[in-house]
Amino acid sequence: MATFTRGFGGRRDDRDDPRIPPGQTLVRDWPVLSAGATPDIAPADWSFSIRTEGGLRTWTWDEVHALGVEDVTVDIHCVTHWTKLDMPWRGVPLDRLFEDVETSLDFCMVHSFGGYTTNVPLDELLDGKAWIAFEADGGPLTPEHGGPARLLVPHLYFWKSAKWLRGITMHADDEPGFWENAGYNMHGDPWKEERYW
């Protein structure tokens, strides 16, 4: 079940900004949409893993941070029609984790604490396109926004930026995750309005 935990205060007069994809409305706040209950995971209890055909590689909170945290400012776009521009984040690029992982598989199933999943092709997560984010808007991610860590894939609709991130399982085929099984698009490009199947 999807629940909104804060209001959506969009502005229609800003839709002419070329950074806003078709069908989107600019917001100044950060609306929250969650599928199910909000888990509360302490950083000391958090870990991240990547499972491939060769086995499982796991990192602790400190090990992920030791790979090098970056500052990045990006625009984010939710399938529920809101866009937030120039949002500052801090996190570790997925490229750094995949440097230690060998795989011939092309598709990722992203897993969250609480059971949420979403599918993303591996090439959409590499080459500076995605991060494990720990901070947003100048502070640590709160549980309602996916803290302590969430995936950040800003070039796709925000349901692909899974909250409460815990791992990735590699697959040979592109299999649907939670929202994709409910009719959302398998890819989710906001510029092509890939909202639904």
Secondary structure, 3 states (H helix, E strand, C coil): CEEECCCCCEEHHHCCCCCCCCCCEEECCCCCEEECCCCCCCHHHCEEEEEECCEEEEEEHHHHHHCCCEEEEEEEECCCCEEEEEEEEEEEEHHHHHCCCCCCCCEEEEEECCCCEEEEEHHHCCCCCCEEEEEECCEECCHHHCCCCEEECCCCCHHHCCCCEEEEEEECCCCCCHHHHCCECCCCCHHHCCCEC
